[in-house]
Amino acid sequence: MSNSVPKQRMNLAFERLLYYYGDLELNVDERLIRIDGGEEMPTRGEFEVLRRLLERPGEVISREDLKIHPTADLRSVDIIVSRLRKKTARAQEFSIETVVGVGYRCRDTS
């Protein structure tokens, strides 16, 4: 579990914020997910949920806290997480873990 804490890097020359978690990179400026040289373009909802998970590594985040819009139902969070799992399936050191009855958290799978 050597990569369990994501690194945040801000490159001031380019004003980019990057989150790293194992072999997954989330580029906030470009709104891209990079894994092993490949790129995935997340939807706005997927991007926000992943960003929130990466901001609090290893911490369980409730489904309520992951909602993108205050009037959204909790099932929409589950659907977004399901799509994110598919988009990040190539990552060898990252997964989204379900904590039954509570929410989700990032998990280092290395």
C-alpha positions in Angstrom: 0.0 0.0 0.0 2.8 2.4 -0.8 0.6 4.7 -2.9 -2.4 4.9 -0.7 -2.1 8.7 -0.3 -2.8 10.7 -3.4 -0.3 13.3 -4.3 -1.6 16.7 -5.3 0.7 18.7 -7.5 0.2 22.3 -8.6 2.3 23.4 -11.5 2.2 27.1 -11.1 3.7 27.9 -14.5 0.7 26.2 -16.1 -1.8 26.6 -13.2 -2.7 22.9 -13.3 -3.9 20.8 -10.4 -3.3 17.1 -10.6 -4.4 14.3 -8.3 -2.5 11.1 -8.2 -3.6 7.9 -6.6 -1.4 4.9 -7.5 -1.4 4.7 -11.3 -4.4 7.0 -11.7 -4.1 10.7 -12.5 -6.9 13.2 -12.4 -6.1 16.4 -14.3 -8.4 19.1 -13.0 -7.5 21.7 -15.6 -8.1 19.3 -18.6 -10.9 17.3 -16.8 -9.2 14.1 -17.8 -8.5 10.8 -16.2 -5.1 9.2 -17.2 -4.2 5.6 -16.5 -1.1 4.0 -17.9 -0.8 6.4 -20.8 -4.5 6.2 -21.8 -7.1 8.9 -21.3 -10.7 8.8 -20.3 -13.0 11.8 -20.5 -15.4 11.7 -17.5 -18.8 13.4 -17.5 -19.2 16.3 -15.1 -20.8 14.1 -12.5 -18.1 11.4 -12.8 -15.4 14.1 -12.6 -16.9 15.7 -9.4 -17.4 12.3 -7.6 -13.9 11.2 -8.4 -12.4 14.5 -7.4 -14.2 14.4 -4.0 -13.0 10.8 -3.4 -9.4 11.8 -4.3 -9.5 14.8 -2.0 -10.2 12.5 1.0 -8.1 9.4 0.3 -9.1 6.3 2.2 -11.9 8.1 4.0 -15.4 6.8 3.6 -17.6 9.5 2.0 -21.3 9.2 2.3 -23.5 8.9 -0.8 -25.2 12.1 0.4 -21.8 14.0 0.3 -21.1 12.6 -3.1 -24.3 13.9 -4.7 -23.6 16.4 -7.4 -26.9 18.3 -7.1 -28.8 18.8 -3.9 -32.1 17.5 -5.4 -30.4 14.4 -6.9 -31.3 11.0 -5.5 -28.8 8.7 -3.9 -29.2 6.2 -6.8 -27.7 8.7 -9.2 -24.5 8.5 -7.1 -24.5 4.7 -7.4 -24.8 4.9 -11.2 -22.0 7.5 -11.4 -19.7 5.2 -9.3 -20.6 2.3 -11.5 -19.6 4.2 -14.6 -16.4 5.4 -12.9 -15.4 1.8 -12.0 -15.7 0.9 -15.7 -13.6 3.9 -16.8 -10.9 3.2 -14.2 -10.8 -0.6 -14.5 -7.4 -0.5 -16.2 -5.8 1.1 -13.0 -3.8 -1.5 -11.2 -3.4 0.4 -8.0 -6.8 2.2 -7.6 -10.4 1.1 -7.0 -13.5 2.5 -5.5 -14.7 0.5 -2.6 -18.3 0.3 -1.4 -18.8 0.6 2.3 -22.2 -1.0 2.7 -24.8 1.3 4.3 -22.4 4.3 4.4 -20.8 5.3 1.0 -17.6 4.9 -0.9 -13.8 5.3 -0.6 -10.7 5.1 -2.8 -8.7 2.0 -2.2 -5.1 1.2 -3.1 -5.0 -2.2 -4.7 -1.3 -2.5 -5.1 
